[in-house]
């Protein structure tokens, strides 16, 4: 039907009803009056239809469901934030062995539980860990937000070879060789992964991970590494490496690649820019092996000892992380914060806090967002620590209920999305490190 009618169509419509109207009213005067009213009403109706059936309005109603309706640009509240489609939160983890996977699974569960955005999860792991995590993920067919998972499986020999090419580092830490791979995350995941959150497996979120991811937006342009900073901690036997914690890090992987964080015999042979780490290691620990021919045997805390040398030597690439994201049980008693009086005011909560004097957190209330259950000695899986069964234990009083809730939260309860939402998984075998890829590129360029 056309949107408007001609005057001739209107006249035909009136004449069609003329006979019946004359009989009903019986007088010419009353008939003319009624016809005038009808004509006016019809004209008003047609005008209204023309006005309110514009192309824009009709298009909104006829547009298929898959096509979003037009958005008005009218700003009713100038103080309202602009709504944008945020990209995924990107995580990288090193999860090696069954016990590490059991811990990491709980961390991953809390990411899916609390995240307000899609998640891209990159996991450097062995087959045992992949099998355990795949089983958990198989229970989640429709997460609330899109989830993509990549399993990277470097061989043990490949990791040994990369350490050999670096030439100076080694570790006696319990995390072993896989733990040192935290220094090479930027070389294992592809260059398309430009930034990521790294977290040790003995942790869990109690808030939206987007809050941690958004810290990237407030960093200085030179910053490449963010982690907890504890300048109040004194441990000369560790060269004071406890002044930081590499358990939770924001890593600008693109910057670490361009700065060439770690050295390699391949890089030394090819020339070009010098790696950041060698002068930092020498400044903190002297010559490797005491004579440049050996390896460092005086570095404690595994990868954290090497990270400490780097950020202490290059302070311009480092920023401290709020303790909100590192509520740690290791030596610091979770700063004496925890579940309890729900109505406590900020000033009173601040007065309770410990281990914050002389740190970047001094004068700021710790508002827990990520719990880190480290230093629970005597168990491979922190959830199985004997202290959780002791109702008088301080850590159990503060955080035992939180652990019990998240541990008991069923994976199938994470199926909160629509039918089209899914969880995608890809395995990357035979990982090749970035220094090897650089050598391959140079060879190809010479033959091209």
Secondary structure, DSSP 8 states (H G I E B T S, - for coil): --SS--HHHHHHHHHHTHHHHHHHH-SHHHHHHHHHHHHHHHHHHHHHHHHHS-HHHHHHHHS-TTS--------S-TTS--------EEEEEEE-SHHHHHHHHHHHHHHHHH-SS-EEEEEEE-HHHHHHHHHHHTT-SS-SS-EEEEEEE--HHHHHHHHHHH-S----STTHHHHHGGGGHHHHS-TT--EEEEE-SSEEESS-THHHHGGGGGS-TT--EEEEE-TT---GGGTTGGGEEEEEEEEEHHHHHHHT-S--HHHHHH-SS--SHHHHHHHHH-SGGGTSSS---S--STHHHHHHHHHHH-GGGEEEE-GGG-EE-SSSGGGG--S--TT--HHHHHHH--S-TTSTTTTS----SEEE----TT-SSGGG-GGGG-TT-HHHHHHHHHHHHHHHS-GGGG--S-TT--EEEEEEES---HHHHHHHHHHHHHH-
